[in-house]
């Protein structure tokens, strides 16, 4: 009999798996780091910057701020991913509650079919199906309609959640790139015009953790930020 197999296939439509984000927090951070390194490398290759010969105090101030912004991109993306995962789990749990009722309907049909198949004589076999045919057809139709509705609803919910998640991640990328652009411009001005204590304006200003004074600068480039080759750095006029 193929009917139980068909029923199980229909019910299986309502058991969709969770999906993952289009970009992981690590991938977003790597994308931002690559973007920032390209921007800073281009800046340091500028002839105007090389001629200006800005001091190490500029790097001490702005490189940690730029690096902190890239690190924020990872945590902000993780928040987007976690919110989306929680919403998917909520939607799936709603379907699981109704899936139990579908499972019970399928079991009833399977038990009825099994009972008919066990009939030893032909008349008993045919009579069993005749007597239960309307109930079987009604149950199969109900299972089909319910599972289709649940599957379509869950799929639509996942599409909506995925769209929101992608938008959230893109917002993180746009924000971090805007912030690092502002910091890179501030670094450029510092290298050209000399060190000052002014703070660049960003959409989410990182805290300045540098405690060194302009008179005694100490280079504190983070280990996870790849500076360009030494020969590209401008000569210092300290």
NUKOLLUM-463503 format. One record per residue: residue number from 1; residue in one letter; x, y, z of N, C-alpha, C in turn. Coordinates in Angstrom, 3 decimals. Atoms other than C-alpha are relative to their C-alpha. Layout:
N
NUM:a:X:Y:Z:X:Y:Z:X:Y:Z
...
REM end
This chain:
238
1:x:0.843:-1.202:0.000:0.000:0.000:0.000:0.883:1.258:0.000
2:x:-0.800:-1.213:0.107:1.416:3.422:-0.969:-0.568:1.160:0.800
3:x:0.652:-1.115:-0.664:-1.041:5.546:0.987:0.747:0.494:1.225
4:x:-0.742:-0.488:-1.167:0.931:5.645:4.286:1.245:0.784:-0.383
5:x:-1.208:-0.696:0.441:4.066:6.680:2.390:-0.347:1.406:-0.475
6:x:0.440:-1.314:0.471:2.166:9.501:0.710:-0.326:0.913:1.166
7:x:0.349:-0.785:-1.173:0.832:10.651:4.066:1.235:0.520:0.709
8:x:-1.225:-0.414:-0.687:4.271:10.714:5.626:0.723:1.078:-0.788
9:x:-0.646:-1.020:0.833:5.620:12.715:2.701:-0.695:1.341:0.144
10:x:0.758:-1.240:-0.169:2.825:15.256:3.090:0.307:0.639:1.336
11:x:-0.272:-0.526:-1.335:3.397:15.601:6.825:1.417:0.536:0.087
12:x:-1.387:-0.447:-0.032:7.122:15.973:6.218:0.187:1.413:-0.499
13:x:-0.094:-1.374:0.495:6.445:19.273:4.444:-0.003:1.015:1.125
14:x:0.116:-0.954:-1.107:5.729:20.872:7.802:1.197:-0.029:0.925
15:x:-1.179:0.109:-0.858:9.108:19.952:9.233:1.202:0.563:-0.729
16:x:-1.101:-0.667:0.680:11.431:22.491:7.628:1.136:0.263:0.971
17:x:-1.161:-0.202:-0.855:14.956:22.862:8.974:0.340:1.481:0.098
18:x:-0.472:-1.367:-0.171:16.398:26.049:10.366:1.120:0.273:-0.984
19:x:-1.056:-0.388:0.917:18.691:27.969:8.050:0.949:0.951:0.708
20:x:-1.003:-0.849:-0.632:21.842:29.890:8.846:0.055:1.351:-0.696
21:x:-0.113:-1.351:0.547:22.700:33.514:8.239:0.817:-0.009:-1.281
22:x:-0.742:-0.104:1.246:24.008:34.621:4.866:1.475:0.282:0.253
23:x:-1.381:-0.280:-0.387:27.160:35.916:6.606:0.144:-0.207:1.500
24:x:-0.266:0.207:-1.418:28.633:34.830:9.907:0.683:1.234:0.577
25:x:-0.715:-1.129:-0.609:30.032:37.344:12.431:1.467:0.041:-0.405
26:x:-1.413:0.053:0.386:33.526:36.156:11.534:0.199:0.473:-1.442
27:x:-0.100:-0.424:1.399:32.894:36.682:7.817:-0.180:1.510:-0.140
28:x:0.206:-1.450:0.041:31.595:40.197:8.414:1.243:0.728:0.494
29:x:-1.202:-0.638:-0.530:34.612:41.078:10.552:1.145:-0.097:-1.002
30:x:-1.064:0.168:0.989:36.963:39.660:7.907:-0.197:0.955:-1.177
31:x:0.293:-0.934:1.097:35.226:41.725:5.215:0.347:1.429:0.395
32:x:-0.305:-1.348:-0.475:35.535:44.873:7.310:1.504:0.198:0.124
33:x:-1.455:-0.102:-0.143:39.195:44.171:8.107:0.670:0.185:-1.356
34:x:-0.573:-0.125:1.338:39.990:43.707:4.422:-0.259:1.397:-0.568
35:x:0.357:-1.344:0.468:38.177:46.956:3.627:0.885:1.053:0.662
36:x:-0.786:-0.981:-0.751:40.017:48.880:6.351:1.469:-0.052:-0.410
37:x:-1.406:0.134:0.368:43.431:47.499:5.445:0.266:0.595:-1.376
38:x:-0.140:-0.602:1.328:42.890:48.525:1.832:0.002:1.526:0.094
39:x:0.092:-1.451:-0.160:41.891:52.039:2.914:1.274:0.579:0.607
40:x:-1.194:-0.507:-0.680:44.852:52.487:5.267:1.231:-0.156:-0.881
41:x:-1.141:0.212:0.893:47.325:50.982:2.796:0.034:1.055:-1.094
42:x:0.081:-1.032:1.034:46.104:53.365:0.114:0.402:1.358:0.558
43:x:-0.347:-1.271:-0.641:46.434:56.256:2.540:1.508:0.139:0.159
44:x:-1.432:-0.078:-0.279:50.013:55.421:3.471:0.849:0.017:-1.266
45:x:-0.724:-0.066:1.275:51.008:55.077:-0.184:-0.131:1.378:-0.664
46:x:0.217:-1.327:0.577:49.818:58.625:-0.849:1.276:0.832:0.094
47:x:-1.205:-0.849:-0.035:52.754:60.893:-1.828:-0.134:1.162:0.978
48:x:0.192:-1.134:-0.908:51.225:63.744:0.171:0.263:-0.410:1.441
49:x:-0.230:0.493:-1.359:51.298:61.648:3.337:1.475:-0.283:0.205
50:x:-1.428:0.295:-0.110:54.840:60.498:2.629:0.809:1.278:0.184
51:x:-0.730:-1.262:-0.129:56.002:64.104:2.244:-0.264:0.661:1.349
52:x:0.337:-0.641:-1.270:54.158:65.222:5.375:0.770:-0.609:1.155
53:x:-0.787:0.655:-1.046:55.898:62.632:7.532:-0.595:0.147:1.380
54:x:0.663:-0.104:-1.301:53.359:62.551:10.392:0.626:-0.906:1.041
55:x:-0.620:0.734:-1.090:54.274:61.129:13.800:-0.722:-1.275:0.382
56:x:0.566:1.255:-0.490:53.675:57.790:15.493:-1.215:0.228:0.887
57:x:1.145:-0.277:-0.870:51.227:59.467:17.856:-1.314:-0.125:-0.768
58:x:1.215:0.133:0.814:48.724:59.524:14.979:-0.426:-1.457:-0.097
59:x:0.322:1.427:0.066:48.954:55.748:14.588:-0.467:-0.512:1.358
60:x:0.367:0.436:-1.354:48.799:55.244:18.356:-1.445:0.356:0.325
61:x:1.355:-0.447:-0.309:45.544:57.165:18.450:-1.049:-0.679:-0.878
62:x:1.076:0.382:0.915:43.644:56.057:15.356:-0.038:-1.484:-0.369
63:x:0.028:1.426:0.347:44.726:52.480:14.595:-0.784:-0.816:1.029
64:x:0.842:0.730:-0.965:43.290:51.162:17.915:-1.491:0.302:-0.159
65:x:1.408:-0.351:0.197:40.060:53.061:17.229:-0.580:-0.709:-1.220
66:x:0.452:0.690:1.209:39.812:51.613:13.728:-0.173:-1.488:0.273
67:x:0.077:1.426:-0.328:40.522:48.120:15.051:-1.200:-0.295:0.888
68:x:1.158:0.186:-0.884:37.895:48.516:17.778:-1.298:0.012:-0.800
69:x:1.203:-0.060:0.839:35.331:49.437:15.125:-0.207:-1.303:-0.759
70:x:0.130:1.279:0.707:36.094:46.256:13.190:-0.436:-1.102:0.957
71:x:0.415:1.001:-0.983:35.700:44.216:16.372:-1.477:0.157:0.346
72:x:1.427:-0.237:-0.242:32.312:45.852:16.978:-0.855:-0.650:-1.082
73:x:0.780:0.587:1.092:31.197:44.555:13.589:-0.317:-1.462:0.276
74:x:0.228:1.418:-0.304:31.566:40.972:14.827:-1.111:-0.169:1.026
75:x:1.019:0.124:-1.046:29.488:41.445:17.980:-1.361:0.499:-0.486
76:x:1.267:-0.519:0.522:26.857:43.532:16.172:-0.647:-0.994:-0.966
77:x:0.530:1.020:0.906:26.506:40.866:13.487:-0.532:-1.191:0.776
78:x:0.465:1.110:-0.838:26.205:38.190:16.168:-1.381:0.297:0.578
79:x:1.322:-0.384:-0.507:23.255:40.122:17.596:-1.069:-0.193:-1.075
80:x:0.943:0.207:1.110:21.560:40.099:14.172:-0.302:-1.486:-0.178
81:x:0.150:1.444:0.218:22.160:36.363:13.799:-0.793:-0.645:1.126
82:x:0.682:0.602:-1.152:20.986:35.496:17.305:-1.486:0.355:0.026
83:x:1.414:-0.389:0.045:17.766:37.491:16.960:-0.752:-0.795:-1.064
84:x:0.649:0.750:1.080:16.979:35.788:13.658:-0.169:-1.467:0.378
85:x:0.085:1.407:-0.408:17.741:32.333:15.071:-1.111:-0.206:1.016
86:x:1.058:0.091:-1.007:15.420:32.982:18.004:-1.381:0.071:-0.655
87:x:1.284:-0.121:0.703:12.610:34.051:15.665:-0.313:-1.269:-0.787
88:x:0.226:1.252:0.735:13.090:30.948:13.502:-0.434:-1.116:0.941
89:x:0.338:1.034:-0.980:12.955:28.742:16.569:-1.440:0.165:0.481
90:x:1.380:-0.256:-0.427:9.714:30.399:17.688:-0.995:-0.469:-1.060
91:x:0.901:0.410:1.080:8.102:29.840:14.293:-0.045:-1.518:-0.128
92:x:-0.049:1.461:0.111:9.262:26.226:14.198:-0.761:-0.666:1.131
93:x:0.712:0.569:-1.147:7.892:25.546:17.670:-1.516:0.074:-0.189
94:x:1.434:-0.115:0.278:4.474:26.801:16.563:-0.466:-1.145:-0.901
95:x:0.359:1.071:0.925:4.464:24.261:13.736:0.108:-1.362:0.678
96:x:-0.178:1.283:-0.679:5.773:21.455:15.941:-1.211:-0.354:0.851
97:x:1.172:0.254:-0.839:2.779:21.848:18.251:-1.140:-0.581:-0.833
98:x:1.054:0.511:0.877:0.415:21.251:15.312:0.437:-1.270:-0.723
99:x:-0.525:1.219:0.624:2.672:18.580:13.843:-0.404:-1.232:0.806
100:x:0.384:1.128:-0.839:1.800:16.347:16.810:-1.409:-0.484:-0.347
101:x:1.362:0.374:0.387:-1.881:16.429:15.810:0.001:-0.707:-1.351
102:x:-0.108:0.652:1.304:-0.937:15.539:12.240:0.552:-1.409:0.136
103:x:-0.577:1.326:-0.221:1.187:12.648:13.449:-1.052:-0.982:0.502
104:x:1.047:0.867:-0.537:-1.776:11.280:15.370:-0.995:-0.399:-1.091
105:x:0.899:0.320:1.109:-4.004:11.496:12.294:0.629:-1.028:-0.938
106:x:-0.701:0.945:0.870:-1.395:9.696:10.211:0.036:-1.382:0.639
107:x:-0.046:1.285:-0.703:-1.069:6.982:12.851:-1.354:-0.710:-0.064
108:x:1.341:0.589:0.082:-4.843:6.451:12.839:-0.227:-0.629:-1.368
109:x:0.145:0.532:1.354:-4.810:5.986:9.062:0.852:-1.249:-0.172
110:x:-0.887:1.152:0.129:-1.841:3.632:9.249:-0.558:-1.219:0.731
111:x:0.564:1.113:-0.777:-3.481:1.525:11.946:-1.208:-0.602:-0.712
112:x:1.181:0.493:0.725:-6.701:1.287:9.932:0.412:-0.815:-1.219
113:x:-0.481:0.726:1.173:-4.834:0.254:6.800:0.619:-1.335:0.392
114:x:-0.632:1.239:-0.453:-2.805:-2.303:8.713:-1.039:-1.032:0.413
115:x:1.068:0.905:-0.424:-5.985:-3.759:10.183:-0.679:-0.647:-1.197
116:x:0.636:0.551:1.198:-7.525:-4.188:6.744:0.917:-0.998:-0.705
117:x:-0.950:0.876:0.686:-4.379:-5.729:5.276:0.114:-1.351:0.698
118:x:-0.124:1.242:-0.768:-4.349:-8.348:8.031:-1.179:-0.958:-0.207
119:x:1.154:0.876:0.238:-7.740:-9.729:6.935:0.423:-1.188:-0.855
120:x:-0.434:1.219:0.693:-7.231:-13.345:5.851:-0.788:-0.266:-1.275
121:x:0.813:0.302:1.179:-10.124:-13.662:3.437:-0.238:1.252:-0.831
122:x:0.164:-1.104:0.941:-10.796:-11.509:0.422:-1.186:0.877:0.374
123:x:1.185:-0.774:-0.344:-14.289:-10.487:1.546:0.265:0.914:1.193
124:x:-0.325:-0.818:-1.170:-13.023:-9.283:4.927:0.917:1.157:-0.359
125:x:-0.932:-1.028:0.463:-10.199:-7.366:3.222:-0.749:1.136:-0.698
126:x:0.741:-1.003:0.762:-12.559:-5.595:0.811:-1.010:0.740:0.859
127:x:0.995:-0.619:-0.875:-15.232:-4.980:3.426:0.641:1.032:0.922
128:x:-0.717:-0.919:-0.898:-12.689:-3.334:5.747:0.285:1.321:-0.701
129:x:-0.282:-1.228:0.744:-11.640:-0.863:3.081:-1.274:0.744:-0.371
130:x:1.267:-0.647:0.325:-15.231:-0.232:2.066:-0.541:0.783:1.188
131:x:0.572:-0.623:-1.190:-16.291:0.548:5.616:0.819:1.196:0.487
132:x:-0.876:-1.065:-0.517:-13.304:2.804:6.319:0.443:0.997:-1.071
133:x:-0.503:-0.827:1.100:-12.827:4.441:2.926:-0.301:1.485:0.193
134:x:0.353:-1.410:-0.164:-14.688:7.652:3.722:0.837:0.671:1.089
135:x:-0.819:-0.549:-1.087:-12.849:8.144:7.008:1.440:0.183:-0.457
136:x:-1.378:-0.083:0.486:-9.518:7.419:5.336:0.175:1.182:-0.955
137:x:-0.105:-1.093:0.963:-10.155:9.830:2.475:-0.118:1.360:0.679
138:x:0.188:-1.263:-0.716:-11.378:12.551:4.819:1.247:0.370:0.795
139:x:-1.195:-0.260:-0.810:-8.350:12.178:7.084:1.182:0.393:-0.873
140:x:-1.099:-0.315:0.915:-5.887:12.170:4.188:-0.148:1.418:-0.548
141:x:0.243:-1.350:0.512:-7.487:15.319:2.757:0.318:1.053:1.057
142:x:-0.246:-0.950:-1.082:-7.352:17.059:6.133:1.492:0.148:0.280
143:x:-1.448:-0.037:-0.226:-3.708:16.113:6.653:0.690:0.776:-1.115
144:x:-0.603:-0.689:1.143:-2.843:17.347:3.167:-0.202:1.510:0.089
145:x:0.294:-1.432:-0.079:-4.563:20.710:3.625:0.748:0.664:1.151
146:x:-0.647:-0.587:-1.181:-3.174:21.300:7.113:1.506:0.103:-0.181
147:x:-1.458:-0.003:0.156:0.399:20.318:6.300:0.447:0.992:-1.068
148:x:-0.335:-0.968:1.046:0.398:22.405:3.121:-0.061:1.424:0.540
149:x:0.139:-1.330:-0.594:-0.840:25.438:5.032:1.147:0.302:0.954
150:x:-1.094:-0.199:-0.954:1.757:24.956:7.764:1.332:0.186:-0.717
151:x:-1.258:-0.095:0.744:4.574:24.428:5.276:0.132:1.355:-0.684
152:x:-0.035:-1.304:0.674:3.662:27.533:3.283:0.206:1.138:1.000
153:x:-0.143:-1.038:-1.017:3.326:29.609:6.442:1.399:0.058:0.574
154:x:-1.349:0.043:-0.564:6.657:28.445:7.846:1.027:0.489:-1.011
155:x:-0.918:-0.465:1.047:8.418:29.012:4.530:-0.044:1.519:-0.132
156:x:0.143:-1.455:0.108:7.026:32.544:4.309:0.632:0.701:1.194
157:x:-0.598:-0.586:-1.204:8.087:33.241:7.898:1.520:-0.015:-0.096
158:x:-1.451:0.098:0.144:11.617:32.025:7.165:0.526:1.025:-1.003
159:x:-0.425:-0.986:1.002:11.849:34.223:4.063:0.026:1.398:0.611
160:x:0.072:-1.312:-0.648:10.762:37.258:6.084:1.132:0.181:1.007
161:x:-1.072:-0.068:-0.999:13.234:36.467:8.879:1.354:0.140:-0.685
162:x:-1.268:-0.074:0.726:16.068:35.914:6.401:0.228:1.393:-0.578
163:x:-0.109:-1.347:0.563:15.337:39.252:4.732:0.373:1.013:1.078
164:x:-0.304:-0.909:-1.114:15.366:41.059:8.078:1.430:-0.196:0.490
165:x:-1.358:0.292:-0.460:18.584:39.313:9.082:1.037:0.576:-0.961
166:x:-0.927:-0.543:0.997:20.332:40.231:5.829:0.054:1.523:0.078
167:x:0.051:-1.461:-0.115:19.176:43.835:6.220:0.753:0.474:1.237
168:x:-0.698:-0.344:-1.243:20.470:43.927:9.798:1.513:-0.090:-0.185
169:x:-1.440:0.192:0.224:23.877:42.565:8.761:0.548:1.072:-0.936
170:x:-0.450:-1.038:0.925:24.105:45.014:5.859:0.094:1.346:0.699
171:x:-0.045:-1.243:-0.776:23.313:47.867:8.250:1.266:0.059:0.844
172:x:-1.239:0.075:-0.780:26.185:46.714:10.466:1.198:0.323:-0.886
173:x:-1.109:-0.245:0.923:28.543:46.666:7.481:0.074:1.472:-0.408
174:x:0.022:-1.404:0.429:27.454:50.106:6.277:0.451:0.921:1.128
175:x:-0.343:-0.833:-1.155:27.785:51.583:9.767:1.496:-0.069:0.302
176:x:-1.418:0.156:-0.334:31.243:50.146:10.427:0.877:0.621:-1.078
177:x:-0.788:-0.598:1.076:32.537:51.183:7.013:-0.044:1.525:0.075
178:x:0.107:-1.457:-0.147:31.227:54.713:7.586:0.863:0.485:1.162
179:x:-0.802:-0.386:-1.163:32.868:54.837:11.016:1.492:-0.089:-0.294
180:x:-1.426:0.159:0.295:36.200:53.492:9.787:0.451:0.991:-1.069
181:x:-0.336:-1.041:0.981:36.089:55.881:6.823:0.291:1.321:0.711
182:x:-0.198:-1.242:-0.752:35.727:58.788:9.259:1.306:-0.039:0.779
183:x:-1.245:0.138:-0.759:38.582:57.464:11.379:1.217:0.038:-0.918
184:x:-1.111:-0.024:0.956:40.785:56.948:8.316:0.271:1.423:-0.479
185:x:-0.167:-1.411:0.376:40.162:60.535:7.227:0.668:0.776:1.133
186:x:-0.620:-0.663:-1.151:41.042:61.677:10.753:1.472:-0.360:0.101
187:x:-1.400:0.429:0.001:44.241:59.619:10.569:0.772:0.736:-1.088
188:x:-0.640:-0.716:1.100:45.053:61.206:7.222:0.284:1.453:0.381
189:x:-0.190:-1.395:-0.410:44.543:64.714:8.592:1.072:0.124:1.071
190:x:-1.008:-0.012:-1.066:46.642:63.874:11.623:1.399:-0.135:-0.582
191:x:-1.312:0.215:0.607:49.512:62.600:9.484:0.445:1.218:-0.809
192:x:-0.345:-1.156:0.826:49.351:65.674:7.236:0.213:1.259:0.827
193:x:0.013:-1.264:-0.731:48.731:68.351:9.843:0.604:-0.080:1.394
194:x:-0.557:0.142:-1.338:50.194:66.934:13.031:-1.031:-0.510:0.992
195:x:0.873:0.622:-1.004:48.765:65.223:16.121:-0.774:1.059:0.780
196:x:0.792:-0.846:-0.884:45.924:66.813:18.069:-0.892:-0.906:0.826
197:x:0.831:0.779:-0.916:43.528:65.712:20.795:-1.458:-0.079:-0.439
198:x:1.392:0.032:0.452:40.361:66.123:18.725:-0.471:-1.410:-0.296
199:x:0.593:1.302:0.255:38.003:63.180:18.339:-0.821:0.052:-1.287
200:x:0.822:0.027:1.213:36.562:62.269:14.920:-1.425:-0.389:0.326
201:x:1.405:0.340:-0.208:32.784:62.063:14.664:-0.346:-1.251:-0.794
202:x:0.473:1.222:0.649:31.405:58.589:13.912:-1.401:-0.272:0.481
203:x:1.372:0.320:-0.394:27.941:57.061:14.116:-0.051:-0.733:1.323
204:x:-0.084:0.666:-1.299:29.085:55.071:17.139:1.434:0.099:0.479
205:x:-1.411:-0.248:-0.298:32.336:56.551:18.501:0.560:-1.003:0.993
206:x:-0.659:0.887:-0.960:34.635:53.949:20.088:0.704:0.823:1.062
207:x:-0.714:-0.688:-1.067:36.277:54.880:23.375:1.484:-0.009:-0.292
208:x:-1.434:-0.108:0.237:39.856:56.080:23.162:0.735:-0.604:1.179
209:x:-0.682:0.698:-1.086:41.874:53.606:25.208:1.457:0.403:0.124
210:x:-1.404:-0.393:-0.036:45.209:55.292:24.457:0.247:0.976:1.136
211:x:-0.325:-0.870:-1.130:46.784:56.847:27.541:1.330:0.708:-0.185
212:x:-1.302:-0.616:0.219:50.071:57.962:25.988:-0.172:1.457:-0.382
213:x:0.041:-1.430:0.284:50.825:61.683:25.661:0.680:0.271:-1.326
214:x:-0.634:-0.316:1.282:51.850:63.427:22.426:1.507:0.093:0.103
215:x:-1.445:-0.186:-0.127:55.304:64.118:23.861:0.741:-1.334:0.029
216:x:-0.668:1.286:-0.105:56.087:60.445:24.516:-0.900:-1.084:-0.590
217:x:0.892:0.981:0.625:54.125:58.371:21.997:0.571:-1.401:0.082
218:x:-0.379:1.410:0.008:54.191:54.568:22.218:-0.880:-0.707:-1.010
219:x:0.762:0.668:1.051:53.153:52.495:19.216:-0.720:-1.201:0.574
220:x:0.802:1.095:-0.565:50.302:50.186:20.183:-0.924:-0.573:-1.055
221:x:0.814:0.587:1.063:49.117:48.717:16.893:-0.409:-1.402:0.411
222:x:0.454:1.326:-0.410:46.944:45.666:17.763:0.553:-1.082:-0.899
223:x:-0.601:1.103:0.735:48.288:42.286:16.700:-0.868:-0.488:-1.143
224:x:0.888:0.508:1.045:45.210:41.514:14.593:-0.232:0.992:-1.129
225:x:0.111:-0.978:1.088:45.582:44.632:12.423:1.303:-0.025:-0.782
226:x:-1.187:0.140:0.824:48.001:44.109:9.524:0.364:1.337:-0.611
227:x:-0.479:-1.254:0.568:49.889:47.307:8.845:0.701:-0.282:-1.325
228:x:-0.717:0.185:1.267:51.350:47.790:5.349:1.487:-0.180:0.258
229:x:-1.442:0.216:-0.117:55.009:47.017:4.663:0.697:1.251:0.503
230:x:-0.713:-1.115:-0.637:57.524:49.165:6.530:0.435:1.049:-1.009
231:x:-0.520:-0.975:0.940:58.845:50.696:3.370:-1.065:0.968:-0.482
232:x:1.072:-0.883:0.443:55.441:52.231:2.711:-0.304:1.075:1.012
233:x:0.280:-0.985:-1.034:55.357:54.151:5.993:0.791:1.278:-0.260
234:x:-0.733:-1.272:0.190:56.286:57.839:5.781:1.060:0.176:1.057
235:x:-1.055:-0.288:-0.958:59.438:59.056:7.432:-0.536:0.896:1.088
236:x:0.495:-0.760:-1.138:58.810:60.452:10.884:0.784:1.299:0.166
237:x:-0.630:-1.287:-0.306:59.515:64.105:11.621:-0.333:0.363:1.413
238:x:0.302:-0.245:-1.409:59.311:63.882:15.391:0.945:1.059:0.566
REM end
